[in-house]
Amino acid sequence: MNKLAAAIVGALALIITGAAAAGPQIGFSEDGTKYASDGGARLFTEMNALSTTSNRVAVFWDGSQAIVDQAFLDRMIPVAQAHGVQVVFAIYPQKASLAPTTPDAAGSFCDYAVKVMQRYTYVRKVIIGNEPNQPKFWQPIWSGSQPASPAAMETVLASCYDKLKASDPTLDVIGLGLSPRGNDDPGASSNSSLSPVRFIKALGDAYRASGRTTPLFDELSWHCYPNVNSDEVETGYAWPNTGCVNAARIKLAMWDAFHGTGQPTLPGYPVSGSGTTLFGNTSRMFIDETGWQVDTTGLPGYVNAENVPPITEAKQAQDYDKLVRLANCESTLT
């Protein structure tokens, strides 16, 4: 692997998504393609060399209907298409304080999502939200001692799903982009947040209370970064948080929250000798951020030090190899 390819693997977040009958697609979550003066051509060329096929790009909402970074996106999308790289948009508020917490704000946000997807028809997958269980990306998380962001997010997801599907029924609408961790403590002195399992439970409660009978999303996305950068892939998290090896918790949380409703749950595991599966069997899972950090000092295009103690490139390569093999065995990613 050449130095630039090593830099890509070293510094970008991986994404893992489903591709029917073809196994999971492996790619990157990298906004550098959007801001690069060549429209991302150099990075897309390296992605091609690594046989990766997807790139998740953030599209921010500033509260208006003007597409943030439109000129950059206009430049990048044709380049991605020329390289045969699938682009996935993650659309979410530019600041946590802009979180659409009222029906009117949700409607405005979803009108924006429709406008973005109508402009960039090459993009077929869109994630609505980014870590709404973390105060860095969504506020408020709580209303007193009760979760607030799941119910607000239910309103957003419902509005966006309906508007996006009305605009183009073939779009793959993906929900949430949950953080893998949360402390479930409304009184925490910092980072008062919700665990993904409990966020999904509260989201299901809000969905059931709404009386809605149609889906909120086609796929569920979550982030599965290691709890500590040096953790092995198989280390995972303590319940109710979720590492990459804890997909069963996400499946069970989805089943508990949504079984018997109009929101499809995730495929489960065969029940020995029964010919049936546990949990649901119609939705899919999308990991749109994960990664282990290595030292990027001196690499072109990167500034500032890593924010955690880095691991070696060799160790990171081993971790990614494990992760890809894990993804190949996960039914929700096929």
Backbone as numpy.savetxt, mean C-alpha at the origin, in Angstrom:
# Nx Ny Nz CAx CAy CAz Cx Cy Cz
25.45 -7.98 -10.27 24.60 -6.79 -10.27 25.49 -5.55 -10.27
25.20 -4.58 -11.18 26.05 -3.40 -11.22 25.72 -2.47 -10.05
26.52 -1.40 -9.91 26.39 -0.55 -8.73 25.04 0.15 -8.68
24.55 0.61 -9.85 23.27 1.31 -9.83 22.15 0.35 -9.47
22.20 -0.85 -10.03 21.17 -1.84 -9.67 21.23 -2.15 -8.19
22.44 -2.25 -7.65 22.58 -2.49 -6.21 22.00 -1.33 -5.42
22.18 -0.11 -5.94 21.62 1.06 -5.26 20.11 1.00 -5.25
19.51 0.57 -6.37 18.06 0.46 -6.41 17.57 -0.51 -5.36
18.16 -1.70 -5.33 17.74 -2.70 -4.35 18.04 -2.20 -2.95
19.08 -1.42 -2.79 19.47 -0.97 -1.47 18.59 0.11 -0.89
17.98 0.93 -1.72 17.37 2.12 -1.18 15.88 2.27 -1.41
15.30 1.49 -2.29 13.90 1.65 -2.58 13.06 0.64 -1.82
11.82 1.00 -1.57 10.90 0.07 -0.94 10.34 -0.88 -1.99
10.30 -2.16 -1.66 9.71 -3.12 -2.56 8.20 -3.06 -2.50
7.57 -3.47 -3.61 6.14 -3.72 -3.61 5.91 -5.12 -4.16
4.87 -5.76 -3.67 4.50 -7.09 -4.14 3.01 -7.08 -4.37
2.60 -7.40 -5.59 1.19 -7.37 -5.93 0.82 -8.60 -6.73
-0.47 -8.82 -6.88 -0.94 -10.01 -7.58 -0.98 -9.83 -9.08
-0.77 -10.92 -9.78 -0.95 -10.97 -11.22 -1.57 -12.32 -11.53
-2.83 -12.31 -11.90 -3.58 -13.56 -12.02 -2.84 -14.58 -12.86
-2.70 -15.78 -12.30 -2.11 -16.94 -12.97 -0.64 -16.75 -13.31
-0.01 -15.70 -12.79 1.39 -15.47 -13.14 2.27 -15.29 -11.91
1.73 -15.48 -10.72 2.51 -15.26 -9.52 2.59 -13.78 -9.21
3.14 -13.43 -8.07 3.20 -12.02 -7.68 4.15 -11.22 -8.54
3.80 -9.96 -8.75 4.69 -9.03 -9.42 5.56 -8.35 -8.37
6.82 -8.21 -8.67 7.77 -7.57 -7.75 8.21 -6.25 -8.37
8.22 -5.23 -7.56 8.64 -3.93 -8.07 9.10 -3.03 -6.95
9.01 -1.73 -7.19 9.50 -0.76 -6.24 8.45 0.32 -5.96
8.60 0.95 -4.82 7.81 2.12 -4.47 8.77 3.30 -4.52
8.79 3.99 -5.64 9.87 4.96 -5.86 9.38 6.20 -6.61
9.32 7.32 -5.87 8.92 8.58 -6.49 10.05 9.24 -7.27
11.26 8.70 -7.15 12.38 9.25 -7.92 12.12 9.19 -9.41
11.35 8.21 -9.87 11.02 8.14 -11.29 10.19 9.35 -11.71
9.36 9.82 -10.79 8.50 10.97 -11.09 9.31 12.26 -11.19
10.28 12.42 -10.33 11.01 13.68 -10.27 12.28 13.71 -11.13
12.71 12.57 -11.65 13.93 12.53 -12.45 13.76 13.32 -13.75
14.81 14.02 -14.14 14.72 14.86 -15.33 14.53 14.06 -16.61
14.87 12.76 -16.57 14.69 11.91 -17.75 13.37 11.14 -17.70
12.47 11.56 -16.81 11.19 10.87 -16.70 11.30 9.49 -16.08
12.44 9.23 -15.44 12.65 7.94 -14.80 13.29 6.91 -15.71
13.75 7.32 -16.90 14.26 6.36 -17.88 15.39 5.51 -17.31
16.33 6.15 -16.61 17.47 5.38 -16.08 17.01 4.38 -15.03
16.12 4.82 -14.14 15.62 3.90 -13.12 14.77 2.79 -13.72
13.92 3.12 -14.69 13.10 2.10 -15.33 13.97 1.09 -16.09
15.07 1.57 -16.68 15.99 0.65 -17.36 16.58 -0.33 -16.38
16.96 0.15 -15.20 17.50 -0.75 -14.19 16.43 -1.69 -13.65
15.20 -1.20 -13.51 14.13 -2.09 -13.10 13.95 -3.22 -14.12
14.01 -2.86 -15.41 13.94 -3.89 -16.45 15.06 -4.90 -16.30
16.27 -4.41 -16.01 17.43 -5.30 -15.87 17.26 -6.25 -14.69
16.53 -5.81 -13.68 16.29 -6.64 -12.50 15.04 -7.52 -12.65
14.39 -7.42 -13.82 13.16 -8.18 -14.09 12.03 -7.82 -13.12
12.06 -6.59 -12.60 10.94 -6.10 -11.80 9.97 -5.38 -12.73
8.69 -5.39 -12.37 7.68 -5.02 -13.36 6.71 -3.93 -12.89
6.90 -3.40 -11.70 5.89 -2.48 -11.16 6.55 -1.36 -10.38
5.93 -0.19 -10.41 6.43 0.94 -9.64 5.26 1.70 -9.04
5.22 1.77 -7.71 4.18 2.54 -7.03 4.66 3.97 -6.84
3.81 4.92 -7.22 4.14 6.34 -7.17 3.08 7.07 -6.37
3.51 7.93 -5.46 2.59 8.73 -4.67 2.04 9.89 -5.50
0.74 10.11 -5.39 0.08 11.28 -5.99 -0.64 11.99 -4.85
-0.17 13.17 -4.52 -0.67 13.87 -3.35 -1.91 14.70 -3.67
-2.71 14.93 -2.65 -3.89 15.80 -2.73 -3.68 16.96 -1.79
-3.77 18.19 -2.33 -3.54 19.38 -1.50 -4.84 20.06 -1.09
-5.97 19.38 -1.30 -7.26 19.94 -0.95 -7.98 20.59 -2.11
-7.27 20.76 -3.24 -7.88 21.37 -4.42 -8.07 20.29 -5.50
-8.49 20.72 -6.67 -8.63 19.79 -7.80 -7.49 19.91 -8.80
-6.47 20.68 -8.45 -5.29 20.78 -9.31 -4.38 19.59 -9.02
-3.96 18.86 -10.05 -3.17 17.65 -9.86 -1.75 18.04 -9.42
-1.40 17.64 -8.21 -0.07 17.92 -7.68 0.96 17.15 -8.51
2.05 17.82 -8.89 3.13 17.21 -9.67 2.68 16.79 -11.07
1.67 17.46 -11.61 1.15 17.05 -12.92 2.23 17.05 -14.00
3.07 18.07 -14.03 4.10 18.12 -15.07 5.06 16.94 -14.95
5.39 16.56 -13.71 6.29 15.43 -13.51 5.61 14.12 -13.93
4.36 13.97 -13.59 3.62 12.76 -13.96 3.45 12.67 -15.48
3.16 13.82 -16.12 3.03 13.84 -17.57 4.31 13.35 -18.24
5.44 13.69 -17.65 6.74 13.29 -18.21 7.04 11.82 -17.93
6.67 11.34 -16.75 7.05 9.99 -16.34 6.23 8.89 -16.98
4.91 9.08 -17.09 4.04 7.99 -17.50 4.41 7.42 -18.88
4.65 8.24 -19.90 5.03 7.66 -21.19 6.34 6.88 -21.12
7.25 7.30 -20.25 8.53 6.60 -20.11 8.31 5.24 -19.47
7.49 5.21 -18.43 7.16 3.92 -17.80 6.50 2.98 -18.81
5.59 3.52 -19.59 4.89 2.70 -20.58 5.87 2.15 -21.61
6.81 2.99 -22.05 7.80 2.54 -23.03 8.68 1.42 -22.48
8.87 1.41 -21.16 9.69 0.37 -20.52 8.84 -0.83 -20.06
7.54 -0.76 -20.29 6.68 -1.87 -19.90 6.55 -2.05 -18.40
6.71 -0.97 -17.64 6.60 -1.03 -16.19 5.20 -0.59 -15.77
4.52 -1.44 -15.04 3.21 -1.09 -14.49 3.36 0.01 -13.45
2.58 1.07 -13.57 2.57 2.13 -12.57 1.32 1.98 -11.70
1.53 2.04 -10.40 0.44 2.02 -9.43 0.44 3.37 -8.73
-0.68 4.04 -8.72 -0.79 5.31 -8.01 -1.28 5.07 -6.58
-0.66 5.74 -5.63 -1.17 5.82 -4.26 -1.60 7.27 -4.05
-2.88 7.50 -3.95 -3.42 8.85 -3.82 -3.80 9.10 -2.36
-3.23 10.14 -1.78 -3.52 10.42 -0.38 -3.20 11.88 -0.06
-3.71 12.40 1.06 -3.51 13.81 1.40 -2.03 14.16 1.56
-1.68 15.35 1.10 -0.30 15.80 1.17 0.16 16.01 2.61
-0.78 16.36 3.48 -0.51 16.53 4.91 -1.60 15.83 5.70
-1.23 15.35 6.89 -2.21 14.65 7.73 -3.39 15.56 8.07
-3.13 16.85 8.19 -4.20 17.78 8.55 -5.22 17.95 7.42
-4.90 17.48 6.21 -5.83 17.55 5.08 -6.68 16.30 4.96
-6.56 15.38 5.89 -7.35 14.14 5.82 -8.83 14.48 5.65
-9.50 13.89 4.67 -10.92 14.19 4.42 -11.82 13.49 5.43
-12.18 14.18 6.46 -12.91 13.58 7.57 -14.40 13.90 7.58
-14.90 14.57 6.55 -16.33 14.82 6.41 -16.79 14.27 5.07
-18.09 14.00 4.90 -18.57 13.51 3.60 -18.24 14.45 2.45
-18.34 15.75 2.67 -18.02 16.71 1.60 -16.54 16.63 1.22
-15.69 16.56 2.23 -14.25 16.47 1.96 -13.92 15.15 1.27
-14.56 14.08 1.70 -14.35 12.79 1.05 -14.75 12.85 -0.42
-15.89 13.51 -0.69 -16.33 13.64 -2.07 -15.35 14.42 -2.92
-14.80 15.49 -2.35 -13.82 16.30 -3.07 -12.55 15.51 -3.33
-12.09 14.79 -2.32 -10.90 13.96 -2.49 -11.13 12.91 -3.59
-12.28 12.29 -3.59 -12.55 11.24 -4.57 -12.75 11.80 -5.97
-13.31 13.01 -6.08 -13.37 13.68 -7.38 -11.95 13.87 -7.92
-11.05 14.22 -7.04 -9.65 14.39 -7.42 -9.06 13.06 -7.91
-9.34 11.98 -7.18 -8.83 10.66 -7.59 -9.33 10.30 -8.98
-10.60 10.57 -9.24 -11.15 10.29 -10.58 -10.44 11.13 -11.63
-10.21 12.39 -11.33 -9.53 13.27 -12.29 -8.13 12.75 -12.61
-7.42 12.31 -11.60 -6.07 11.77 -11.81 -6.13 10.54 -12.70
-7.02 9.60 -12.39 -7.07 8.36 -13.14 -7.58 8.58 -14.57
-8.44 9.57 -14.78 -8.89 9.87 -16.13 -7.79 10.48 -16.98
-6.88 11.20 -16.34 -5.78 11.80 -17.10 -4.72 10.75 -17.47
-4.48 9.81 -16.57 -3.41 8.84 -16.79 -4.02 7.45 -16.97
-4.54 7.21 -18.16 -5.26 5.97 -18.41 -4.35 4.76 -18.50
-3.05 4.95 -18.62 -2.13 3.82 -18.58 -2.14 3.15 -17.21
-2.43 3.92 -16.18 -2.40 3.42 -14.81 -3.73 2.71 -14.52
-3.64 1.45 -14.13 -4.85 0.64 -13.93 -5.10 0.29 -12.46
-4.15 0.58 -11.60 -4.28 0.28 -10.17 -4.13 1.56 -9.37
-5.02 1.76 -8.42 -4.95 2.96 -7.59 -5.21 2.59 -6.13
-4.30 3.01 -5.27 -4.44 2.80 -3.83 -5.04 4.07 -3.23
-6.12 3.91 -2.49 -6.76 5.04 -1.83 -6.30 5.05 -0.37
-5.48 6.04 -0.03 -5.00 6.19 1.33 -3.57 5.72 1.51
-2.99 6.16 2.60 -1.64 5.75 2.98 -1.51 5.85 4.50
-1.40 4.70 5.14 -1.22 4.59 6.58 -2.21 5.47 7.37
-3.51 5.28 7.14 -4.49 6.06 7.91 -4.58 5.63 9.37
-3.79 4.64 9.76 -3.70 4.26 11.18 -2.54 4.94 11.89
-1.85 5.87 11.19 -0.71 6.59 11.76 -0.94 8.10 11.69
-0.68 8.83 12.78 -0.94 10.28 12.79 -0.04 11.07 11.85
1.05 10.48 11.39 1.90 11.17 10.42 1.16 11.39 9.10
0.18 10.52 8.80 -0.51 10.59 7.53 -2.00 10.88 7.65
-2.57 10.73 8.84 -4.01 10.97 9.00 -4.27 11.51 10.40
-5.06 12.58 10.47 -5.48 13.13 11.76 -6.93 13.59 11.65
-7.74 13.34 12.69 -7.37 12.66 13.93 -7.49 11.14 13.81
-6.67 10.44 14.57 -6.77 8.99 14.67 -7.87 8.60 15.66
-8.05 9.41 16.69 -8.98 9.08 17.77 -10.03 10.18 17.95
-11.16 9.77 18.49 -12.16 10.70 19.03 -12.32 10.32 20.49
-11.63 11.04 21.35 -11.56 10.63 22.75 -10.82 9.32 22.85
-11.47 8.30 23.39 -10.81 7.00 23.53 -11.21 6.03 22.43
-12.03 6.49 21.47 -12.51 5.62 20.40 -11.82 5.93 19.07
-11.58 4.91 18.26 -10.97 5.16 16.93 -11.84 6.08 16.09
-11.23 7.03 15.41 -11.95 7.95 14.53 -11.59 7.74 13.06
-10.33 7.44 12.78 -9.90 7.37 11.38 -10.53 6.22 10.60
-10.82 5.05 11.20 -11.44 3.99 10.38 -12.80 4.38 9.81
-13.66 5.00 10.63 -14.98 5.39 10.13 -14.87 6.47 9.06
-13.95 7.43 9.26 -13.74 8.45 8.24 -13.21 7.83 6.96
-12.32 6.86 7.11 -11.76 6.19 5.94 -12.82 5.35 5.23
-13.76 4.79 5.97 -14.85 4.03 5.34 -15.65 4.93 4.40
-15.91 6.16 4.84 -16.63 7.11 3.99 -15.83 7.43 2.74
-14.53 7.63 2.90 -13.66 7.92 1.76 -13.63 6.75 0.79
-13.42 5.55 1.30 -13.33 4.37 0.44 -14.64 4.15 -0.32
-15.75 4.30 0.36 -17.04 4.09 -0.30 -17.24 5.09 -1.43
-16.95 6.35 -1.16 -17.12 7.38 -2.19 -16.17 7.15 -3.36
-14.91 6.87 -3.05 -13.92 6.69 -4.12 -14.22 5.45 -4.95
-14.60 4.37 -4.29 -14.90 3.14 -5.04 -16.03 3.39 -6.03
-17.10 4.01 -5.56 -18.24 4.24 -6.43 -17.90 5.19 -7.57
-17.18 6.26 -7.28 -16.86 7.24 -8.32 -15.84 6.69 -9.32
-14.84 5.98 -8.84 -13.83 5.42 -9.74 -14.43 4.34 -10.63
-15.27 3.47 -10.06 -15.88 2.40 -10.85 -16.89 2.97 -11.85
-17.58 4.06 -11.48 -18.50 4.70 -12.42 -17.72 5.30 -13.59
-16.52 5.80 -13.30 -15.68 6.39 -14.34 -15.07 5.31 -15.23
-14.60 4.22 -14.62 -13.98 3.12 -15.36 -14.10 1.84 -14.54
-15.05 0.98 -14.88 -15.28 -0.23 -14.08 -14.09 -1.18 -14.05
-13.14 -1.02 -14.98 -12.01 -1.94 -15.05 -10.85 -1.55 -14.13
-10.95 -0.39 -13.48 -9.89 0.02 -12.55 -9.82 -0.93 -11.37
-8.61 -1.20 -10.91 -8.39 -1.99 -9.70 -8.25 -1.01 -8.54
-9.29 -0.93 -7.72 -9.31 0.02 -6.61 -8.83 -0.70 -5.35
-7.76 -0.18 -4.78 -7.07 -0.83 -3.66 -7.22 0.05 -2.43
-7.43 -0.58 -1.29 -7.69 0.20 -0.09 -6.58 0.19 0.93
-6.32 1.38 1.48 -5.72 1.61 2.79 -4.21 1.84 2.83
-3.36 0.89 2.40 -1.92 1.07 2.62 -1.58 1.17 4.09
-2.11 0.21 4.89 -1.96 0.27 6.34 -0.51 0.14 6.79
-0.17 0.89 7.83 1.11 0.69 8.51 1.09 -0.67 9.21
2.25 -1.34 9.32 2.27 -2.64 10.00 2.16 -2.56 11.50
2.22 -1.35 12.04 2.27 -1.22 13.50 1.38 -0.10 14.01
0.98 -0.22 15.27 0.24 0.82 15.96 0.17 0.46 17.43
0.09 1.46 18.31 0.13 1.17 19.76 -1.25 1.07 20.40
-2.31 1.40 19.66 -3.69 1.29 20.17 -3.87 2.03 21.49
-3.14 3.13 21.65 -3.19 3.90 22.89 -3.57 5.34 22.60
-4.86 5.71 22.82 -5.28 7.08 22.54 -4.60 8.11 23.43
-4.02 7.66 24.55 -3.36 8.59 25.45 -1.85 8.61 25.32
-1.32 7.96 24.30 0.14 7.90 24.14 0.71 9.31 23.96
1.88 9.54 24.53 2.50 10.86 24.46 3.01 11.18 23.07
3.25 10.16 22.25 3.67 10.37 20.87 3.18 9.21 20.02
2.96 9.50 18.75 2.59 8.48 17.76 1.39 7.64 18.22
0.39 8.28 18.78 -0.82 7.57 19.19 -1.51 7.03 17.94
-1.58 5.72 17.80 -1.90 5.10 16.52 -2.72 3.84 16.72
-3.15 3.24 15.61 -3.95 2.03 15.63 -3.18 0.88 14.97
-3.23 -0.28 15.57 -2.65 -1.46 14.94 -3.48 -1.83 13.71
-2.87 -2.48 12.72 -3.65 -2.83 11.52 -4.81 -3.76 11.80
-4.65 -4.72 12.70 -5.74 -5.65 13.00 -6.93 -4.89 13.58
-6.66 -3.99 14.52 -7.77 -3.27 15.16 -8.33 -2.19 14.24
-7.52 -1.65 13.35 -8.04 -0.71 12.36 -9.04 -1.41 11.45
-8.69 -2.60 10.97 -9.60 -3.33 10.08 -10.90 -3.66 10.80
-10.80 -4.03 12.07 -12.01 -4.33 12.85 -12.92 -3.10 12.92
-12.35 -1.95 13.22 -13.14 -0.72 13.32 -13.68 -0.30 11.95
-12.91 -0.55 10.90 -13.38 -0.25 9.54 -14.60 -1.11 9.21
-14.54 -2.40 9.58 -15.68 -3.28 9.36 -16.90 -2.85 10.14
-16.69 -2.42 11.38 -17.81 -1.93 12.19 -18.48 -0.73 11.50
-17.67 0.18 10.98 -18.22 1.37 10.32 -18.96 0.96 9.04
-18.41 0.01 8.31 -19.05 -0.46 7.09 -20.42 -1.08 7.40
-20.47 -1.94 8.39 -21.73 -2.58 8.76 -22.75 -1.53 9.23
-22.29 -0.56 10.00 -23.20 0.47 10.50 -23.75 1.35 9.37
-22.98 1.49 8.29 -23.39 2.34 7.18 -24.53 1.74 6.37
-24.70 0.41 6.43 -25.71 -0.26 5.63 -25.29 -0.49 4.19
-24.06 -0.20 3.86 -23.56 -0.39 2.50 -23.56 -1.88 2.14
-23.88 -2.18 0.89 -23.92 -3.57 0.45 -22.96 -3.85 -0.71
-22.17 -2.86 -1.10 -21.19 -3.03 -2.17 -19.78 -2.81 -1.61
-18.74 -3.22 -2.36 -17.39 -3.19 -1.80 -16.85 -1.79 -1.51
-15.83 -1.76 -0.69 -15.01 -0.57 -0.45 -13.75 -0.60 -1.30
-13.28 -1.79 -1.65 -12.05 -1.94 -2.43 -11.99 -3.34 -3.02
-11.18 -3.46 -4.09 -10.96 -4.75 -4.74 -9.79 -5.51 -4.11
-8.81 -4.78 -3.63 -7.65 -5.38 -2.97 -7.35 -4.61 -1.69
-6.76 -5.28 -0.74 -6.33 -4.65 0.50 -4.82 -4.50 0.47
-4.33 -3.30 0.70 -2.88 -3.10 0.73 -2.42 -2.79 2.14
-1.25 -3.32 2.48 -0.63 -2.96 3.75 0.88 -3.00 3.59
1.54 -2.34 4.52 2.99 -2.25 4.52 3.53 -3.24 5.54
4.60 -3.92 5.22 5.10 -4.93 6.17 6.60 -4.79 6.41
7.00 -3.56 6.70 8.40 -3.33 7.08 8.77 -4.15 8.32
10.04 -4.53 8.44 10.46 -5.19 9.69 10.31 -4.24 10.86
10.04 -4.77 12.03 9.93 -3.94 13.22 11.26 -3.27 13.54
12.34 -4.03 13.39 13.71 -3.53 13.52 14.42 -3.87 12.22
15.21 -2.95 11.69 15.80 -3.13 10.37 16.62 -4.41 10.25
17.15 -4.90 11.35 17.96 -6.12 11.31 17.13 -7.40 11.48
15.81 -7.26 11.67 14.97 -8.44 11.85 14.99 -9.32 10.60
14.92 -10.62 10.81 14.75 -11.56 9.72 13.32 -11.46 9.18
13.14 -11.89 7.92 11.80 -11.89 7.33 10.83 -12.67 8.21
11.30 -13.81 8.73 10.41 -14.69 9.48 10.15 -14.22 10.91
10.75 -13.12 11.33 10.55 -12.64 12.70 9.14 -12.11 12.92
8.67 -11.29 12.01 7.31 -10.77 12.12 7.11 -9.86 13.32
5.85 -9.68 13.69 5.46 -8.80 14.79 4.63 -9.57 15.80
4.55 -9.04 17.01 3.59 -9.55 17.99 2.19 -9.05 17.60
1.17 -9.90 17.79 -0.22 -9.50 17.55 -0.56 -8.30 18.45
-1.29 -7.29 17.93 -2.08 -7.24 16.70 -1.40 -6.49 15.56
-0.07 -6.40 15.58 0.65 -5.81 14.47 1.03 -6.91 13.48
1.52 -6.52 12.30 1.62 -7.51 11.22 2.87 -7.30 10.38
3.80 -8.26 10.44 4.92 -8.29 9.54 4.58 -9.08 8.28
5.56 -9.21 7.38 5.30 -9.89 6.12 4.87 -11.34 6.32
5.35 -11.97 7.39 4.99 -13.37 7.63 3.67 -13.51 8.38
3.05 -12.39 8.69 1.81 -12.43 9.49 0.57 -12.20 8.64
0.61 -12.62 7.38 -0.53 -12.40 6.48 -1.80 -13.04 7.02
-1.67 -14.16 7.75 -2.86 -14.82 8.28 -3.64 -13.90 9.21
-2.95 -13.01 9.91 -3.65 -12.06 10.80 -4.51 -11.09 9.97
-3.96 -10.65 8.84 -4.72 -9.76 7.97 -5.94 -10.48 7.42
-5.74 -11.74 7.00 -6.87 -12.52 6.47 -7.96 -12.69 7.52
-7.56 -13.06 8.72 -8.54 -13.28 9.77 -9.22 -11.98 10.17
-8.44 -10.89 10.21 -9.04 -9.58 10.54 -10.08 -9.20 9.49
-9.77 -9.45 8.22 -10.73 -9.15 7.15 -11.98 -10.02 7.28
-11.79 -11.29 7.58 -12.94 -12.18 7.75 -13.81 -11.73 8.92
-13.18 -11.47 10.04 -13.93 -11.04 11.22 -14.70 -9.75 10.95
-14.07 -8.85 10.21 -14.67 -7.53 9.98 -15.77 -7.56 8.93
-15.62 -8.39 7.89 -16.48 -8.24 6.72 -17.25 -9.49 6.28
-17.06 -10.63 6.94 -17.76 -11.81 6.44 -19.27 -11.60 6.49
-19.94 -12.08 5.45 -21.38 -11.92 5.35 -21.83 -10.57 4.84
-20.87 -9.73 4.39 -21.22 -8.41 3.86 -20.89 -8.36 2.37
-21.07 -7.18 1.79 -20.76 -6.99 0.38 -19.29 -6.73 0.10
-18.47 -6.66 1.14 -17.03 -6.47 0.95 -16.35 -7.84 0.91
-15.76 -8.23 -0.22 -15.06 -9.51 -0.29 -13.92 -9.57 0.72
-13.71 -10.74 1.28 -12.59 -10.97 2.18 -11.47 -11.64 1.41
-10.43 -12.08 2.11 -9.24 -12.61 1.44 -9.28 -14.13 1.39
-8.66 -14.71 0.35 -8.59 -16.17 0.28 -7.92 -16.74 1.52
-8.40 -17.87 1.97 -7.83 -18.50 3.15 -7.09 -19.76 2.83
-6.92 -20.61 3.81 -6.17 -21.84 3.67 -7.12 -23.03 3.57
-6.79 -24.05 2.77 -7.66 -25.22 2.68 -7.84 -25.89 4.04
-9.05 -26.32 4.32 -9.33 -27.10 5.51 -9.12 -28.57 5.15
-8.20 -29.21 5.81 -7.80 -30.56 5.44 -9.00 -31.50 5.28
-9.11 -32.10 4.09 -10.12 -33.11 3.82 -11.52 -32.60 3.63
-11.71 -31.27 3.69 -13.08 -30.75 3.63 -13.47 -30.22 2.26
-12.47 -29.92 1.43 -12.76 -29.32 0.14 -13.16 -27.87 0.22
-13.01 -27.25 1.37 -13.36 -25.84 1.54 -12.15 -25.07 2.07
-12.29 -23.75 2.13 -11.23 -22.91 2.68 -11.76 -22.09 3.83
-10.86 -21.81 4.75 -11.18 -20.87 5.82 -11.21 -19.46 5.25
-12.01 -18.60 5.84 -12.12 -17.20 5.47 -12.77 -17.08 4.09
-12.51 -15.98 3.40 -13.16 -15.73 2.12 -12.36 -16.24 0.94
-12.80 -15.89 -0.25 -12.10 -16.41 -1.42 -12.20 -15.53 -2.64
-12.43 -14.24 -2.48 -12.66 -13.42 -3.67 -11.82 -12.16 -3.78
-11.13 -11.75 -2.74 -10.35 -10.53 -2.81 -8.86 -10.87 -2.82
-8.01 -9.84 -2.98 -6.57 -10.08 -3.01 -5.84 -9.08 -2.12
-4.56 -9.33 -1.94 -3.74 -8.53 -1.05 -2.59 -7.91 -1.84
-2.22 -6.72 -1.43 -1.20 -5.94 -2.14 -0.25 -5.37 -1.08
1.00 -5.74 -1.15 2.02 -5.16 -0.25 2.70 -4.05 -1.02
2.38 -2.80 -0.68 2.91 -1.71 -1.49 4.12 -1.02 -0.86
4.56 -1.45 0.30 5.83 -0.98 0.85 6.40 -2.04 1.78
7.64 -2.38 1.56 8.44 -3.14 2.52 9.89 -2.95 2.14
10.81 -3.21 3.05 12.22 -3.07 2.69 13.13 -3.08 3.90
14.37 -3.42 3.63 15.45 -3.39 4.62 16.49 -2.41 4.12
16.95 -1.52 4.98 17.81 -0.42 4.56 19.30 -0.79 4.66
20.05 -0.36 3.62 21.50 -0.48 3.62 22.10 0.92 3.53
23.38 1.01 3.73 24.07 2.30 3.69 24.12 2.82 2.26
23.54 4.00 2.02 23.55 4.58 0.68 24.54 5.73 0.55
25.45 5.88 1.52 26.43 6.96 1.48 27.23 6.91 0.18
27.26 8.01 -0.52 28.05 8.10 -1.74 27.36 7.60 -2.99
26.19 7.01 -2.86 25.49 6.53 -4.05 24.82 7.70 -4.76
24.84 7.73 -6.09 24.25 8.85 -6.82 22.76 8.95 -6.60
22.28 10.18 -6.40 20.84 10.40 -6.28 20.29 10.33 -4.89
21.14 9.99 -3.90 20.66 9.85 -2.53 21.37 10.85 -1.62
20.60 11.45 -0.71 21.16 12.41 0.24 20.72 12.00 1.63
21.44 12.50 2.62 21.14 12.25 4.04 21.47 10.81 4.43
21.65 10.63 5.73 21.99 9.32 6.26 20.73 8.47 6.41
20.91 7.15 6.46 19.79 6.27 6.75 19.27 6.57 8.16
17.97 6.34 8.39 17.36 6.70 9.68 17.34 5.55 10.67
17.94 4.41 10.29 18.09 3.26 11.18 19.47 2.66 10.92
20.01 1.88 11.86 21.28 1.20 11.58 21.11 0.27 10.38
21.89 0.45 9.31 21.70 -0.34 8.10 22.28 -1.74 8.21
21.82 -2.63 7.34 22.40 -3.96 7.21 23.26 -3.99 5.96
23.99 -5.06 5.75 24.83 -5.17 4.56 23.98 -5.47 3.33
24.52 -5.17 2.15 23.80 -5.49 0.93 23.61 -6.99 0.78
24.60 -7.77 1.19 24.48 -9.23 1.09 23.33 -9.74 1.96
23.22 -9.19 3.18 22.14 -9.61 4.07 20.79 -9.16 3.52
20.75 -7.96 2.98 19.51 -7.48 2.40 19.07 -8.36 1.23
20.03 -8.76 0.41 19.71 -9.64 -0.72 19.11 -10.95 -0.23
19.66 -11.49 0.86 19.10 -12.72 1.43 17.67 -12.49 1.91
17.43 -11.34 2.55 16.09 -11.03 3.04 15.10 -10.92 1.88
15.50 -10.23 0.81 14.60 -10.08 -0.33 14.35 -11.42 -1.02
15.36 -12.27 -1.06 15.17 -13.60 -1.62 14.12 -14.37 -0.81
14.23 -14.30 0.51 13.23 -14.95 1.37 11.83 -14.37 1.12
11.79 -13.05 1.00 10.49 -12.38 0.85 9.82 -12.78 -0.46
10.59 -12.84 -1.54 10.01 -13.24 -2.83 9.51 -14.68 -2.77
10.28 -15.55 -2.13 9.83 -16.94 -1.99 8.57 -17.03 -1.13
8.51 -16.22 -0.09 7.31 -16.18 0.75 6.11 -15.72 -0.08
6.31 -14.69 -0.89 5.22 -14.17 -1.72 4.73 -15.23 -2.69
5.63 -16.02 -3.23 5.24 -17.07 -4.17 4.38 -18.14 -3.53
4.44 -18.25 -2.21 3.65 -19.26 -1.49 2.36 -18.68 -0.92
2.12 -17.38 -1.12 0.97 -16.73 -0.51 -0.17 -16.62 -1.54
-1.26 -17.31 -1.25 -2.36 -17.40 -2.22 -3.00 -16.05 -2.56
-2.97 -15.12 -1.64 -3.61 -13.83 -1.90 -2.82 -12.98 -2.87
-1.58 -13.34 -3.15 -0.73 -12.56 -4.04 -0.61 -13.20 -5.42
-1.49 -14.16 -5.74 -1.43 -14.83 -7.05 -2.60 -14.42 -7.93
